[in-house]
Amino acid sequence: MSNDESRLKWYEGITKYQWLVLLIASLGWVFDVFEGQIFVASMRDAMPALLGLESENDLVTSWNNIAFGFFLLGGAVGGVFFGVVSDRIGRSKTMIYTILFYSLFTCLSAFAQAPWQMVLLRFLVAMGVGGEWAVASAMVAEVMPTRSRPVMSSIFHASSVFGTLLAAATIAMLIGNPTLNAQLAEAGWEGWRIGFAIGVLPALLTVWIRWKLREPESWQRARERAANDANQATGRLFDLFSKDNLRATVVGVSLATIGLVTFWGIHIYGKNALLRRAQQDVIQEAELTPPGEDASPQAVEIYNNRKKQVLEANKPRIKREEMLSMALNTIGGGLGLVLFGWISTRLGRKGAFVLYQVVAFAMVLLMFLYLVPHNNSPTLLAIALPVFGFFTLGMHAGYAVYFPELYPTRMRGTGTGFCFNMGRLGTAAAFLIFGFAIKLEPESQALLLSPLYLLGAVVVLFGRETRGEELPE
């Protein structure tokens, strides 16, 4: 980097085309996350409906965990496959295929008639979701100057919060609005199905991609080298385990596994904070008193039936509180994502990861040992949720910043996609275990998984520091 360029701020000297790449990649990621989070936002309604049940129970929880597991497994398969494809045929072409993939199968989810169908469709949606991130993160990194790359990559990954907020707003409107919910029911529609049907809209983005984006110059040079030297072939999966790349691959996969397990097992349950409070409020307002330890089985059954009736009658109110929790958690996470690039420029990539993971561990203990179980005030919960989200989600921007810096251009899509999406395999295994074998409340599950943050803080210390370095060719 020249001295003149090093004095520029990260946003100075960025061309219109570079901004366009960031915008298109971010929109693809927004819709990518929307397709994933629309299930998270509606799973308390969709899975009971598919099972023919009126409310959530252990069977619903198990099927939801199985759906999470297959979604993560699909992301791993798609992320690795499309990452390799992007190194071989180009970033923009592969991005089109991934967006079409997740758009089509999210739309088809609206027509699911059984839990196994939803699980299968979640797998297929995730193939496109995992692939799109790998391609887009590599492309953003390759078109940006070194001084701008960490912040631009953080902005790219932070755009995910708009996908989550869009999913939360969509389901809050379709399910949490009593008037609209009643109108849809009269028309024979379930609100959650419409939410999935909307998922076809991102397919329109592919027209813009085909029209505007060109392949990065660094990728074109890599293809030219590959044509003249078989040792420089693009997209070779086994090269990730060569002597030069093995450490990066092990550290990358470990970081992503920890980040994704804690995201699905901890971060998303921040949305339960205000939900639990709302459930307690409506139960207290109905003047329901839990039966004592010596109560008869009939008394317990009467209480449980009355409790279900009260919760069902107040479903729109509870759903709104759940979506508010999800929004506050996500807004804090968005700030954490955006600022990761700036923080990693000052503390280094490894220092930023350590900071986020250690504070995340402390926030999990605060939330799930004290704030949620002790029925604290909604105001206190609303203050804590963005801080919780900042650290439990914010570290994920580090994957978009760090992983592309670990690999040369000829295998950047392959390496980035492999690291991020192989992390989904460990996460899928965890959720299949929780789905089939371990029955825990979400808050207990979060506490059980929380030490993984401390493990992540140790793992990253074994990685290579890449702050200020040019991308390897």
N, C-alpha and C positions, 0 to 999 in steps of 0.2 A: 504494500500500500504506500503510495507517495505521501510526502509530508503535507502537501496541499489537501489531499483527500482526507487524511487523518484528522485534519482540523475541522472538517465539515460535520455538522450534526447529522444524526441518522437519517433524517427526512430530507436533507438538502441534496440536490443533484439527482433525485430519483426521477426517472423519465415517466412519461404518460403510460408507456407500455408496461413498465415495471409495476406501476400502480394497478393497471388493468389485470395483470397476472395475479396480484394479491387479491383483488376484488373477486375475480372468477374462482380462484382456488378457495377463498373464504366462503363464497356462496355455496360451492359444492360441499364444503365441510359443514355449513349451517344445515343444509338439507339432509346431509349424512347423519348428523346428530339428531335432527328431528325424527328421522325414520327409526332411530334407536330409542329415543326417549318417548315417542308416542305410546309405546307399549308400557314403559315405566309409569307414565301418567295415567294410563287407563287400565292397568292390570287388575286393580281391585274390582273392576266392573266387567272387563272382557272375559277373564277366565271363569268367574262364577256363571256368566251367561252361557259360555260354551259347555260348562259342566251341568247346567240346568239347576243351579243353586241360587238362592236369594241373596246370600252374603258370603263373606270370606270365611274360610275355615282351614284346617290343616291340609286338606286335599288341594284346595286352591293354592295355598302357599307352596306346597310341593311342586305342583305343575308350573307355577311361576318361576321357581328356582330351576326347574328343568328347562324351561324356555330360555332363561338367562344363560344356562350352560350351553345350550345349542346355539344361541346367538353368538356367544364368545367363540365357540368352536368354528362356526361359519366364518367369523371374522379372521381367525387364524388361517384357515384354508384360503380364503379370498385375498387376504393381505399378502401372503407369500406368493400366491399365483400371480396376482396382478402386479405385484412389485417386480417380479421377474419379467413379466410381459412388458412393463414400462421401460426397462433397460434395453429390451430387444426391439420394440416397435415405436417407442416414443412416449413422452409424458402426456401430451394433449390427446392423442388417440386413445390411450388407455383410460384417461379420465372420463371420456365419453362412455366407454363400455361400462365402467363401474357405476356411473350415475344412472344409466339406463337399467342396470341390473337391480339396484336397490329401489328405484322408483317403481318398477313393474311389480316386484314381489311385495312391497309394502301395500300397494293398491289391492293386490289379490288377497291380502290378509283380511280385508274388509268382508270377504265372503267365506271366511273360515267357519266350519260347522262343528268342529270337534277340537279338543285340546291338542291332539297329536298333529292336526293340520296347522294350527298356530305355531307349534314348535318347529315343524318342518319349514314353514315360511320364514320364521325368525332366522333359521340357519341360512336360507338363501338371501334374505335381506342383508345379513351380516357379511356375506361374501363381497357384495358391492361396497358396503360401508368400510370394511377393512382395507380393501384395495384403493378406494378413493383417497383415504388419508395418506397412504404410502406414496402415491403418485404426486398428490398436491404438495405435500411437505418437501419432497425432493425438488419439485419444480420451483417453488418459492425460494428455496435455498440457492438454487443454481442461477437464478436471474438477478439476485440482489448483490450489491457490493458488500464486502466484508464488514465494513463499519455499520451497515444497516441490517445485516442478516439476522442477528439474534432478536432484535425488536420486531422486524417484519415477520419472522417465524412465530414469535409470541402472539402478534396480532392475528396471524392466520389461525393459530390454534384457539385463541380466545374467542374467535367468532363462533365457536361451538355453543357458547352460552345463548346466542340468539336462537339456535335450534332447540335448546332445552326450554327457553322461555316461550317459544312459539308452540311447542308441544303442550306446555302447561296451560297456556292461554286457550289453545284449541279445546282441550279436554274440559277446562273450567267452564268454557262457554257451552259446550255440547252436553256436559253432564251436570255441572254445578249451577247452571241457570234453570231454575224450576219451570219457568214459562216455556222456554225453548225445549227443554227436556220433555215436557208434557206434549208439546206440539209434535215433536219427533215420534214420540210413542204412539200418538194418535195416527200418524202416517205410517206406522209399522216399521220405523227405523230406530235402531239403537245408536246413541250418540257416539260410542266408541268406534263403531263401524265407519261412520262418516270420517272420523279422524284418520283412520287408516286409508280410506279412499282418497283423501287429499294428498296422500303421499305420491301420487302419480305426477304431480305438478313439476317437481324438479327435473323431469325429463326434458322440459322445454329449455333448460339451461344448456343442454348439449348442442343446440343449434348455435348459440352464441360462442361456445367453445370452438366448434368447428370453423366458425367464421373468423374469429379474432386471434386465436392462439397459434403460435409457431413453436417448434421444438427449440429448447435452449441450445445455445451455441456450444456449450461444454459437452452436451450429449451428442451433438453432431460430430464434434472432434473425436469423441470416444468411439463412435461408430466407424469413423475413418481409420482409427488406429486398429480396431478389431478386424477390419477388412484386410489389413496388411500384416497382422501379427496374431496368430491363433492364441497366444498367451494373453492377449488383451481382449478376449471374447467378452461380450456383455451378457449380464444376467445369468452368470453361472452360480448356482446355489451353493455348490460345495466349496467355492472360493471363500465363503464366509468362515470356514474352519481352517483356513491356511494359517501358517505361522504368523503372518503379518496381521491377520484379522481376527484371530480367535479370541484374544482378550476383549476387543471391542464388542464382539458378538455375545460373549458370556455376560459382560457387564450390562449391555443393552437389553438383552432378554430378561435378565434378573430385575433390572429397574422397571421395565414395562410390566412384568408379572406382578411385582409388588404394587405398582401404581394401579393396575387394572383390578386386582383382587380387592384392594382397599377402596377403589371407586365404587364397584358394584356391591361390595360387602359393608361399606361404611358411609361413604359420601352421600349416596342417594338416599340413605335413611335419615338424612337431615330433614327431609320433607315430613318425617313423622313427628317432629317437635311440636308444631302448632296443631297437627292432627290429633295427637294424644290429648293435648289440652282441650281441644274442642269436644272430643268424645267424653272426657270427664265432665265438662261443663253441661252438656245436654243430659247426661245421666243424673247429675246433681239437680238440675232444673226439674227433672221428672220425679225427683224425690225418691229415687230408688236406693234402697239400703241392701248392701250385699248380705247374704245369709251367713250366719255364724258357723263355726266349725262343727257344732252339734246339730245343725239343721238337717231336716229330712231330705232324702233325694227328691221328693216331690217339690219341696220348697226351693231347692237349688234349680230344678228344671223350670219352675214358674219364674224365678228371677232371671234366668238366662233367656227365656223366651221374651220376657218383657224388655230386657236390655236390647235384644235384637230388634224388637219393634221400635224402640226409641231411636236407636242408631239409624235404622232404615228410614224412619220418618224425617230425620234431620240430615239425610244423606247430602243434599245440596250444600248445606252450611258446612258440614265436615269436609266435603270435597274442596270448597273454596279455601278453607284454612290449610288443607294439605297443599294446594297449588300455591298459596302464599308462601308457605315454608319452602317449597321447591324453588320459587322465584328468588327469595332472599338468599337461600343457599347458593343458587346459581349466580346471582349478581356478585356476591363475594368471590365466588370461584372465578368469575370473569375478570375481576380486578387482579386476582392472583395470577391468572394466565397472562394477562397483558404485561404485568410488571416483571414476569420472570426474566424476560430478555434484558431489561434494564438492570435488574439485580445481578444476573449472571455476568453482565459486562463488568460489574464492580467487584463481585466476590469470586468470579470464576464460575464455570459450569458446575464444578463439584461443590463449591461452597454454597451455591444457591440451592442445590438439591438437599444438602445437609440441613440448611436452615428450614426449608419447607417441611421436611419430613419430621424433624424433631418437634417443631411447633404443632404440626398436625397430630402427633401422638398426644401431646398435652391437651389439645382441644377436644379430642375424642373422649378422654377421661372426664373432662369438665362437662361435656354435653350429656354423656350417657351414664355417668355415675351420679351426677348432681342435678343438672338443669331439667332433663326430661323426666326422670323418675320422681322428682320432688314437686312436680306440678307447679313450676315457677311461673311468674307472671308472663303474659304474652309479650310485654315490652322487653323484658330481659331476654327472652328467647329470640325476639326479633333483632336484638343487638348482637347476640352471640352467633346467630346463624351465618351472617356474612363473613365473620372472622373464621368460623369453622370451614366455610366453603373456600375462603381464600387459600388456606394452607392444604386442605385435603384434595382440592382440585387443581390448584395453581401449578403444582409440580409437573402436571402433564404437558404444559407448554415446553418443558425441558426436553421432551422427546422430539418435538419438531425442531427445536434449536440444536440439540446435541447429536442425535442419531445421524442426520445427513453429513455432519462434520467428521464422522468416524470412517467413512468409506470413500474410495475413489469414484469418479463419475460412472464408470462402466458397470458398477455394482451398487450404486447409491440407492436406487429404487428397491433392489433386491435386499440389501442390508437393512434399510430403514423399515421396509415392510416386514421383514423377518423378525427384527427385534421387537417392534411394536406389537405385531400380531401373534408371534409365538407366545408372548405374554398372556394372550387370551387363553391358551391351552391350560395353563395352570389355574387360571380363573374359572374356566369351564369345569375343570376337575373339582374345584372347591364348591361350585354351585351344584354340581351333580351329587356331591357328597351331602351337602345341606338339603338337597331335594329328596334324596332317597333315605339317608341314614340319620342325620342329625336334625332334630326338631328344636329350633331355638327362636325366641323372639328376636326381631331385627336388632334391637338395642344390645341384647346379649351377644349376638353374632358380631356386632361391631366391636365390642370390647374384646372378644376372643381374638379378632384379627388385628387389633391395634398395634401389637409389638412388631408387626411387619414394617411399620414406618421406621423404627429404629434399625431394623435389618437393612432397609434401603439406604439409610444414612451411612452405614458401614460399607455396603457394596460399592457405592459410587466412589469411595476413596481409592479403589483399585483401578478405576478408569483413567483414561488419558485426558489431560486438561487441554482443551482446544480453543480457549478464549483468544481472540485476536488473530487466529490463523486463517490463511486462505483455504478454501475447499480443496482437498486433494484431487488432482486430475487423474 
